[in-house]
Amino acid sequence: MSEMIRRAAAILWKDLLIEVRTRQGFSAMLSFAALVLFLFSFAIGPDTELLARLAGGLLWVAIVFTGTLALGRAFQSEELAGGVRLLRLYPGDPRAIYLGKLVANIVLLAALEIVLFPAAAILFQADLAAHAPALVAVAALGTAGFSVIGTFFSALTIHLRARELLLPLLLFPALVPVVLGAVGATDAILAGDPLGRAGGWIRLLAAYDVILFVVCVWIFPIVLEE
């Protein structure tokens, strides 16, 4: 187990170091996410009450769209340089590759959300700061669920010619419970949770995250061999 953790940490460090040195991927994601939020705000218009009511859904749509760009690049450097084959030949549990890539995607999305949540609060006139602890919990569960299934499908489509098209087609249906849970919990929290619905959505998110994680870790070696 300790060997697998060290291998996963090495892959995580390598991906984060590449991202810090290049800075192009995160900058492009941030610009795209800001543009999506601005377009949503512009399309809905000056109705601040409507914007605040739709803030949760619009925010998570922006996160999903932008996060898909990050997932498309998760194995890109290895695929272009033939590194995926070298990763498979490296001794040790291949699940470490998945775990390292998974944590790297979570870190990247978390950094993105640190900027997106305040931007959404300004653009959509939503008081996110008043519900910060609960929203952080929802964001953590939603980001984990998105990254768990997204990293898996990113590896699954790495060798396909039309992977840029196939990745969203495979990913979005699997993300329906994650998006429903994240949006439902966020909307309930922003509304003050008068009906006590936020707890149910959070439990749905947590259960789905655990199931996805177990399944993806279990079958990842088969996907990598394919």
N, C-alpha and C positions, 0 to 999 in steps of 0.2 A: 504493500500500500504506500509506504514512504517513497519507494522508487517511482511509482506512478505519479505521486504528488510532485516530486522533483521534476519529472519529465513534463508534466502539465505546466508547472511554473516556468520552465525554460521556454516553452512555446508561448506562454502568455507574455513573458518578458520580451521575446523576440518580436511579437506582433505589436506590442505597445511601443517598443523602441523604433520600429519602422514608422509607425504612425507619428511619433513625436518628431522624427527626423524629416519626414516628407511634409507633413502638415497639410497636404493637399486634400486628402480624403475627408478629414474632419471639417475643414473649411468649406468644402463643397457641400457636405451634408448640412452644415449650419446655415449656409446661404439658401439652400433648397427649402429647409424647414421654415425659415423666416419668410420666404416668399409664399409658401403654402398658407401660413397663418395670415399673412397680409391679404392674400387673395380671398380667403374665407371672410375676413373682416370686411373687405371691400364689396364682396358679392352680397352679403347680408344687408349692408347699409348702416345707417346711423341709429338703428333701433337698439339701444343699449340693453334694454330688458331682454330682447330676443337673443342678443349676443351672449349675455350672461347665462341664459338658460341653455344655450347650445355649446357653451365653452368646453365642457367635458368631452363631448363627442368630437368636436373639431380638433381639440388638442390631441386626442389619441389617434385620430386619422392622420394628422401630421406626423406623429411619432412613428406610426406603422409605415407610411410611405417613405419617410426618411430612413428608418431602420432597414428597410429592404435594400436601399443602396449600400449600406454597410455590409449586409449579409452577402451581397453579390461580390464584395471584395474580400471576404473572409479567407478564401483559399486561392485568391487570384495570384498572389506572389508565388506560392508553391506550384500552382498549375503552370504558370508561364516558364518557370525555371526548372521544371521537372522535380520539384521538391516533394510532391505528394508521394512519389515512388520511394524517395529516400526516407520519408517519414515512416512508410510501411516497413522498410527494411531495418529501421532502427530497432534494436532489441528492447523488449518491454511490452507492456499492455497497450494496445492501440487506443484504448479508451482515453488514455492521457491526452491524445491529440484532440479529441472532442472536448474534454474538460478545459484544456488550455484555450482553445478557440472560443468556447462558450463564455468563459470569464472575460476574455478580451472583448467580446461583443457586448457583454453586460457593462463593462467599464466605459466603453465608447458611448453606448446609449445613455448611460447615467450622466456622463459629461454633457451630452447633448440636451438632456432634460433639465439640467441645472440652468441652462440658458432659455429653454423653451417655456418653462412654467412661468417665470416672471414676464416674458414677452407676451404670453397668452393672457396673463392677468391685466396687462396694460391694454392690449388690443381689444379684448372681449369684455373689459370692465367687470371682471370677476374678482372677488375678494378671496384669493387663494391663500394669502398669508394667514388669515384667521383660522384656516383648517389645515395648516401645514403638517402637523404630525400624522393625521389620518391620510392625507394625500401622499405623503412620503411612503407610507405603508402600501398604498394602492399602486404607486409608481414602481416600487420595488418588486411587487408580485407580478405586475403587468410586464415589466421589463424582463424579469426572469423567464416568464412563460414565452414571451416573444423570442427571446434569445435561445431558449432550449430547442424549440421546434425549428426556428430559423437557421441555427447552426447545423442542425441535422439535414435539412433540405439543401442547404448550401453545399454540403459535402456530397449529397446524393446527386446533384445536378452538375458537379464540377466538370465532368468530362463530356457533357452534352453540348452540341453545337449551339442550340438556341437556349442556353441556360438563362440568359437575361429575361427571356419570355416565360420559360417554364418555371423558374423559381417563384415568381408571384402567383402563377396559376396553381401551383402545388401548395404554396404557403398560405395564401389568404383563406381558403376553406378551413384549414386546420387551425387558423387563428381566431375563428368566430367565437369560441367560448372565452378566449382571452380578451378580445375586444369588448364583447358583451359584458363580461365581468368588470373590466376596467372602467368602461364608460358608465355602466350602471352604478358602480360604487362611487365614482367621481361625481356624477350628477346628484346622487343622494347626499353625499357629504356637503356639496356646495349649497344644496337646498336646506341644510340643517338636519337632514335625516329625520323628518317628522314621523315617518312610518316605520323606522327601524330597518330599512332595506339594505343599508350599507353592509351590515354584518353578513348577510346571506351572499351578497356578491363577492365579498372578500373570501369567504369560505369556499365558494366556487372556484375562484382564482387559485387559492392555495392548493385545493385538491387536484385541479387540472395540472398545475405546475408539477406536483409530485408525480402524478401518473405519467406525464410527458417525459420527465427527467428519467424515470426508471426505464421506460420503454426505449427511449433514444440511446441511453448509455448501454443498454443490453444488446441492441441490434446494430450499434455503430460499427463494430469490427466487420460485419458482413457488408455493410455499405461501403466501407473503405476498400475492401478487397475487390468489390465490383468496379 
